[in-house]
Amino acid sequence: MKSKKKIPKVRQVISTCCWCGLKIKDEGPLYSIGCKKRPEVNISKYEGKVMPVKISTSGKTVFSFVPPPGSDARKAGNDFMFALCSEDCGDQLKEALEIETEIGEMILSSDHIF
């Protein structure tokens, strides 16, 4: 039986690259990607907390931070955010998320049924 991955603390998530696991030093640089959730998805239980995001196509679970309601990040339209150590890791995460999104949209549509 597969054991559940322990959810890290918020401080750990915002100081560790979610893609490669490199510790991000206090003096930076720190990169981030803000994301919007699908309207039908409820992530309110994660507000102000860490939310795991499974990326099936790469076999990874990465950790994001869900900003609390009323925060600057939420006002800017970010429902959840990923901390990254570099633009390269950001590009790799974006690519993986785009593939996941495309697969999800295909599954939810009838375009894949012949």
Secondary structure as GFF3:
##gff-version 3
##sequence-region A 1 114
A	DSSP	alpha_helix	10	13	.	.	.	ID=ss1
A	DSSP	beta_strand	31	35	.	.	.	ID=ss2
A	DSSP	three_ten_helix	44	46	.	.	.	ID=ss3
A	DSSP	beta_strand	50	55	.	.	.	ID=ss4
A	DSSP	three_ten_helix	56	58	.	.	.	ID=ss5
A	DSSP	beta_strand	60	65	.	.	.	ID=ss6
A	DSSP	alpha_helix	72	75	.	.	.	ID=ss7
A	DSSP	beta_strand	80	84	.	.	.	ID=ss8
A	DSSP	alpha_helix	87	108	.	.	.	ID=ss9
###
